[in-house]
Amino acid sequence: MIPSGTPVDRKTLFMRDFAQNPFIAIWEVTRACQLHCLHCRAKAQRHRHPLELTTEEGCRLMDQIAEMDRPLLVFTGGDPLEREDLFDFIRYGRERGMEVAMTPSATPRVTKEALLRAKAAGLARCAFSLDGSTREVHDHFRGTRGSYDLTVGALGMLREIGMPIQVNTTVSRYNLEDLPHIADVVESFGATLWSVFFLVPTGRARAQDMIDADEAERVMEWLWTQSQVRSFDVKTTAAPHYRRVVLQHRTRGDGGPPGTDLARCVPPVGGVDFAAGGPGLRAPRSVNDGNGFVFISHTGDVYPSGFLPVVAGNVRQTRLADIYRHSPVFRQLRDPALLKGKCGACEFKAVCGGSRARAYAVTGDFLESDPACAYAGSSC
């Protein structure tokens, strides 16, 4: 039995066996949201679904998550602030010894009072999405006029109450050229982390909105340079090949562009810290869809990630640990030997593995190569 309120030891968190327990669990507490984002994974709706997990079921779910070595717990949506019991969930997660974060939508529900309540309940970090440095770019992407002003206001309130700030940005054709300006805005608010999402064409997102593989490579090289000079840390989501870029630079020991003089064999994964600047709520080794990562939907369906909509079970019928550890979907995703094509042949597959969600969205096979990776392999 896990002692209530006892925070998980970080060494235990980082060294866990991902075949047994995830590093991070994301629970989509609702799909209700008042925004109309062009790329919404959840195809969020105006109203809450009648079959959402109840408060009691949600607490049972958190019990099961905590029993899996207390991974980091993130409440997402939709907009988690659409649930009146959200603050009870935050408090309960902390009582079960987990670090808790949330990703609310920038709507009028984000008030200083609400953020202070979340902080008092034990929230460790709050993340807002910023997809443009101007109203024109961001509001178009979010499908809601006034979203930019609400986002900037929310970030200002987080700074005012002393809550660590994470900013999420989804890279697409709409904002590719705006990234340097977005980075400036992120830094202006004293953010701890900039999480850069590479668009996956699922939900409302379209394949034609993705940047191509060469553009993605250039963005990741640019992110590496930003990680060396900015006050915030940088991570990517749905772009695990950024780990390869980081490892290439660190292996060579300089800040120049990747060359051919890489290590003849990739160093052991366990010794590589991909979270420069300290762990925070970050994984120090490779986390990928279903491999250190688990996603629970608003109705209890369990997915390898929110961007990989392959149902492996439902927590109303099966314990989360049994789904995560024994589902054929999760077991396949944790075996790099099963990867196909370029990803299967890549010497970095153990530290990258490509986005399984994007491979599935584009090809229909989550073991196929990630179409957003331009790397052709070395002479190793």
N, C-alpha and C positions, 0 to 999 in steps of 0.2 A: 504494500500500500504506500502511495506517495504522500509524504507529509504535506498538509495544506499550507500554502503560503511560503514554502521553502523554495527559493529560486533554484533552478537547475544550474549545476556547475558547468561553466562554459567549456572546460576541457572535455567533459562528458558529452556536451552538445556537439562539439566539433568532431570528436573522434568516433561517433556512433557508427554502427553498421547500417548503411542505408537499405540493405536488404531486409532489415528488421524494423527500423524506425525512421521516420522522415526527419529532416532538418527543419522543415517548415510545413505547416498545415494552414490552408486558406479555406475559410468557410464563407460561402456566399449566403449571408443571412437573409437576403431578400433580393428579388429582381426589380422591385419598385424603384423608380427614379424619375425625376422631373426633367432630366436633360434628354437630348435626342442625338447623342454622339454618332457621327458617321461610321465609326469603326467599332461600335459597341459589341463586345464579345457575347454579352448576355442577351442582346436584343431586349433591353430593359423596357418595362411597361410602366404605365402611370400608377397602377394599383398593385397591392400585394396579392400574391397567389394564395388561394384558399388552402392549398396543400403544403404550404411552408412548414418547416419544422416548428413545433410549438416551443414555448419557453422551457417547458419540462424536457422535451426531446432535445432541445439545444444544450441544456445542462448535462444531460446524459451523454451527448456527443462530446462535450468538452471533457467529461470524465474519461471517455475512451481515448481522446487525444492525449490527455495528460499521462495516461498509463503507458503511452508509447515514448517514454523517456522525455516527456514534456517538451515537444518541439516549439519553435516560435509559432504563435497563433495570430493570424491576420483575419479581421472581419472585413469583408468586401461586399459588393453588390453588383448591379443596382447601387443603391445608396443605403448603407447600413443605418444612417440616421432616420430612415423611414420606419424603423422598428422602435417602438417605445421602450422595449425591454433591452435595448442595446447596452445601456449603462450597467444593467444587472449582469449581462453577459461579460462585460469587461471586468467587473468586480469578481465574478465567479472564476474567470480564467486566471486572474491573479491569485485568488485563493487556492487554486489548484497548482500554483507554482510556475505558471508559464508567463513569458514575456508576451505582451499583447499589443498589437498595432491595428490601425484601421485605415481604410481608404474611402472616406466619404466623398460625395459629389459636392461641388461648390454651388450650393443653392441657399435660399434664405434660411434653411434649417441650420446652417453653420453660423452660430452666434457665439459670442464670447462665453456666455453662460453655458452653452452646450459643451464647448471645448474645456472649460474649467471643470464641469461635471465629469467628463471623460478622464481628465487628468487626475481628479480626486479619486476616481474609481480604480486607477492604476494603469492607465494607458501609457505605454512606453514611447510610442511614436505615431505621428499622424502624417499621412501622405495625401497630397492633392496633385491633380494632373494639370500640367501647363503645357499646351501644345502649340503655343505661338507667343512671340514676344509682344504682339500687338492685339488689340481687340479684333481687328479684321481677320487675322489668321486663326486665333484661338477660337473665337465665337463661331466661325465657319466650321471648324473641325468638331466642335462640341454641339453644333446644331441648335444653339440657344443664344439669343442676343443677351448681353449682360453677363455672360459666364466669365469673361476675362476679369471684369471688375470684381465679381464675387470671389474668384480665385485669389486675386491679388489681396483682397481684403482678408480672406481666410489666412493666407500666409502671414500677413501682418499681425493678425490676432495670435497665431501660434508663436510668433517671435515675442509678442508682448507678454504672454503668459509663461514663456520659458519652456515650451514643448519642443523637443527635437523635430526638425522639419525634414521630410523627404519629399522631393518633387519628382513626379513621374511624367515622362514625355514619350509619346508614341511617334516614331519616325515614319514618315510617309512622303509621298510626292507633294503633299500640301505644305510641308514645313521643312523640307530638306535644307533649303538655303537659309532658313531662319535659325538653325541650330546654334550658331555662335551667339546670336542675340538672346536666345532663350537661356543659354548658359550664363550670360551676364545677369539676367533677371534672377536666376537660381542663386547666384553668388550674392546678389544684393540683399537677399533675405537671410543670409547666413545659414543656408541649408546644410544639413549634415551629409546628405546623400542625394545624388541625382541618378535616378533609375531610368535608363533609356530603353524603351520597349521598341522592338523591331516588329512591325505590323505582321500579323498572321491573318490570312483571309478566312476568318470564321465569324459567325454571327453576322453583323451588318458590314463588316470589312470586306473589301473587294480585292481580288488579286491585282487588278490594274492600279491600285493605290500603293502597292509595295514598291520600294526602291529595288533596283536590280542588284545582283551579287557584287559587281564591281563597285557600285555606289556604297553598298553595305561595307565592303572592305575599307573604302576610303573613310567612311564615318567611324569605323572602329579604330583606324589608325589615328584619326583626329581625336577620338575619345581618349586614347592612350596619352597623347600630348596634353590634353586637358587635365587628366588625372595627375600630371606632374606639376602643374602650375596653379590649379584652382584650390580654393580653400575647402571644397567639398570632395567627398569620395564619389567615384563613378562606378556604376554597375550596369549590366545589361540584362534584359529579360527577353526570352525567345531569340537570343543570339548567343548561344554558348560558345561560338567560335571566337568571341572576344577573349576568352580564356587563352585560346591559342595565340592570339596577337600579344597578350600580356606576357605569356610564357616565352614567346620568341624574343621580345625585347629584354626580358630579364635574363634569359639564357645568354644572350650576347652581351648584356651589361651596358648598353648605351641607349640613347634616345633616338637613334636614326631609324629610317624605314627598314622593314624586314629584308634580310638578304638571304643568301644561300648557306652562310656559315653557321647554321644552327647546330645544336648538339646532335651527334649522330644517332642518338636514341633519346627519346624524351625522358627527363628525370622522373623518379618515382612520384606518383601523384600525391601521396601523403605528405610530402615535404614542400609542397607548393602552396603559398598563401596568396590567393587571388584577391584578397580584400586589403589592398594597400591602405595604410592609414588607420588600421585597427579594425577589429571584427564588428563591433556594434551589433546590428541585427543582420549580419552578413555571414555567408557561408565561406569558409576558408578552402573548400575543395569543391569539386564539380557536383553541382546539383542540376538535375534535368527532369523533364517530365516523367513522373513515376519513380524517379531515382533520387530520393531525398525530398521529394515534393509530392504532396497529395492535396486534392481539391474536393471539397464537399459542397454540393449544390444546395439551393434553397429548399429543395424537396428531399434531400438526403442521398441523391445519387453521388457516387464517388468516381472521380476522374483522375487521370494522371496529372492533369493541369487544367486550368480554366480554358485554355486555348486548344486542348486536345479532347474533344467531346466524344470520347469512347467510354461508355459506362462499364465499370468493372464490378458494380454491386451497389447496394443501397443500405445505409446504416439502420434503416427501419427493420431490415431482415437479417443483416449480417454485421458482426462487430467490425469496426473499422480496421483493427489490427489484422484480422483474418483476410480482409479484402486487400490491404496493402501488401501483406507478406505472401499471400498465396494465389491471388488472382493471376491467371495466365497473362493478362495484359501487362500488369506491373512486372511480372517476372521476365517477360520478353524485353521490356524497356530497360531493365537493369543488366542485360547481357549484351555488351558491345560486340561480341562475336556474331550476333545476329544481324548487325547493321549491313545494309546493302550498298552497292555502287561505290561512289567516291568516299562516302562516310565510312563504309566498311573497310576500305583499303587505307584510310588515313592513319598516319602514325600518331595523331593527336586524338584518336577516338575515345581514349579512356579519360581524357580531361575535357573533351568537348562533346562529341557525340552528335552534334548538329541539333537543330530544333526538330524534335519529333512531331510537334504540333504543326509546324509549317510543312514538313514532309507529308503529313497526313492530309492537310488542307489542300495541297497542290496535287498530290499523286494518289491519294486514297489509301496509302500504305505508310503506317507510322515508322516502319523500319527502313524506308527509302532514304536517299540522300537529301540533305537540306538544300533546296534550290537557291537559297540566299547566300551560300558560301562559294567564294571564288577560289579558294585555296586548292592547288593542284597537287600538293605533296612535295616533299623534298627528295633528295637522292639517298636518304637514309635506308 
